Amino acid sequence: MRYLIIVKATAESEAGALPEDSLIASMATFHEELARAGALLDASGLMPSSAGWRIRYEGERRTVIDGPFTETKELIAGYTLIQARGHEEALEWTRRFPNPRGEGLTAEIEVRPLHGLEDFPPSAAVERFRSLGVGG
């Protein structure tokens, strides 16, 4: 099963501050361990929301909303996508995830399991996704 580890944005990450080298080193060590265990699927940091946009859907209309976005607590600063045999294994990995702000500081990550194509009833639409090699 795949799990997405979501690193919450902070005022610092939204201001464009890059992590200190010691934090990058801790993250590299953790991600190397994930890779050696065959659990690492992907990982990256995100640029601040000022570099992004949202699309709002209202009926047939689509509106572009340029960043930055003010609700930092609802924003994502980065992610790690892992493969685990189940909830317990994913929980063990995430307990070891380095504090994304640096040790001793308040921070939060969120972990969510991803749907796989096997979660959906068989259909032509599901098969179209399967043929693309996406959706787990």
C-alpha positions as CSV (number, residue, x, y, z in Angstrom):
1,M,0.0,0.0,0.0
2,R,1.2,3.5,-0.8
3,Y,1.2,6.3,1.8
4,L,1.8,10.0,1.3
5,I,3.7,11.8,4.0
6,I,2.7,15.4,3.8
7,V,5.0,18.1,5.3
8,K,2.9,21.1,6.4
9,A,4.0,24.5,5.3
10,T,5.2,27.1,7.8
11,A,5.7,30.9,7.7
12,E,9.3,30.2,6.9
13,S,8.7,27.8,4.0
14,E,6.1,30.2,2.6
15,A,8.7,33.0,2.8
16,G,11.0,30.8,0.6
17,A,13.5,29.9,3.3
18,L,15.4,26.8,2.5
19,P,16.1,24.2,5.2
20,E,19.4,24.4,7.0
21,D,22.1,21.9,5.8
22,S,21.8,19.8,9.0
23,L,18.1,19.3,8.3
24,I,18.8,18.4,4.6
25,A,21.4,15.9,5.9
26,S,18.8,14.3,8.3
27,M,16.3,14.1,5.6
28,A,18.8,12.6,3.2
29,T,19.7,9.9,5.8
30,F,16.1,9.0,6.4
31,H,15.3,8.9,2.6
32,E,18.4,6.7,2.0
33,E,17.1,4.3,4.6
34,L,13.7,4.2,2.9
35,A,15.4,3.6,-0.5
36,R,17.5,0.8,0.9
37,A,14.4,-0.8,2.3
38,G,12.6,-0.5,-1.1
39,A,10.0,1.8,0.5
40,L,10.8,5.1,-1.2
41,L,8.7,5.9,-4.2
42,D,9.2,9.7,-4.5
43,A,10.0,12.8,-2.4
44,S,10.3,16.5,-3.0
45,G,9.9,19.9,-1.5
46,L,7.5,22.4,-2.9
47,M,8.2,26.1,-3.7
48,P,6.1,28.6,-1.8
49,S,2.5,29.1,-2.7
50,S,3.4,32.5,-4.2
51,A,4.9,30.5,-7.1
52,G,1.6,28.5,-7.6
53,W,-2.0,28.9,-8.4
54,R,-5.4,27.3,-7.9
55,I,-8.2,26.5,-10.3
56,R,-11.7,27.1,-8.9
57,Y,-14.5,25.2,-10.5
58,E,-17.9,26.7,-10.6
59,G,-20.3,24.9,-12.9
60,E,-18.6,25.0,-16.3
61,R,-16.4,28.0,-15.4
62,R,-12.8,27.7,-14.3
63,T,-11.1,30.6,-12.5
64,V,-7.4,30.9,-11.9
65,I,-6.4,32.2,-8.5
66,D,-2.7,33.1,-8.2
67,G,-0.8,32.5,-5.0
68,P,0.3,33.3,-2.4
69,F,-2.3,31.7,-0.2
70,T,-2.8,33.0,3.3
71,E,-3.9,29.9,5.3
72,T,-0.4,28.5,5.9
73,K,-1.8,25.6,8.1
74,E,-3.6,24.3,5.0
75,L,-0.6,24.4,2.7
76,I,2.0,21.7,1.8
77,A,5.7,22.4,1.8
78,G,6.8,18.9,0.7
79,Y,6.0,15.2,0.5
80,T,7.4,11.7,0.6
81,L,5.6,8.9,-1.1
82,I,6.3,5.5,0.4
83,Q,5.3,1.8,-0.2
84,A,4.6,-0.2,3.0
85,R,3.0,-3.6,3.7
86,G,0.3,-1.9,5.8
87,H,-0.6,0.7,8.4
88,E,1.8,-0.5,11.1
89,E,4.9,-0.5,8.8
90,A,3.9,3.0,7.5
91,L,3.4,4.2,11.0
92,E,6.9,3.0,12.0
93,W,8.5,4.8,9.1
94,T,6.7,8.0,9.8
95,R,7.6,8.0,13.5
96,R,11.2,8.1,12.3
97,F,10.6,11.0,9.9
98,P,12.9,13.9,10.8
99,N,11.2,17.0,12.2
100,P,10.7,19.1,9.1
101,R,11.5,22.3,10.9
102,G,14.5,21.0,12.8
103,E,14.7,19.2,16.2
104,G,13.2,21.0,19.1
105,L,10.7,23.1,17.0
106,T,7.0,22.5,16.7
107,A,6.0,20.9,13.4
108,E,3.5,18.5,12.0
109,I,3.3,16.0,9.2
110,E,0.2,14.3,7.9
111,V,0.1,10.7,6.5
112,R,-2.6,9.5,4.2
113,P,-3.0,6.2,2.4
114,L,-3.5,6.4,-1.4
115,H,-6.2,4.6,-3.2
116,G,-5.1,1.9,-5.6
117,L,-7.0,1.0,-8.7
118,E,-7.9,-2.2,-6.9
119,D,-10.1,-0.1,-4.6
120,F,-12.5,0.7,-7.4
121,P,-15.0,-1.6,-9.1
122,P,-13.8,-2.9,-12.5
123,S,-14.8,-0.6,-15.3
124,A,-13.5,0.6,-18.7
125,A,-12.4,3.9,-17.0
126,V,-10.3,2.1,-14.4
127,E,-8.7,0.0,-17.2
128,R,-7.8,3.2,-19.0
129,F,-5.9,4.3,-15.9
130,R,-4.3,0.9,-15.5
131,S,-3.1,1.1,-19.1
132,L,-1.3,4.3,-18.3
133,G,0.6,2.6,-15.5
134,V,-0.7,5.1,-12.9
135,G,-2.9,4.7,-9.8
136,G,-1.0,2.0,-8.1
